[in-house]
């Protein structure tokens, strides 16, 4: 399998988790997923009152400069850890 197929399979595994990962784990998943699929964050930072949006934006933004392939690999590794931590 290629990296993109592995990445897509990992994204499907996340949807199948029976327990909800922690907020920090979800933010890491979000940031890595966005970096892998969109690339560097070029959007404007959400307002002060949008806490959820702000945390998501910051997690994605801290990965600026990471290649899409590296983001995919890191995402797959994180998903594998979560699948082991939260078995079905």
LINWOBEL-V66184 format. One record per helix or strand of 3 or more residues. SS is the DSSP state (H for helix, E for strand). FROM is the first residue (numbers start at 1). LEN is the number of residues. If there is no record, write none. Layout:
BEGIN
SS	FROM	LEN
SS	FROM	LEN
END
This chain:
BEGIN
H	3	13
H	23	15
H	51	11
H	68	18
END
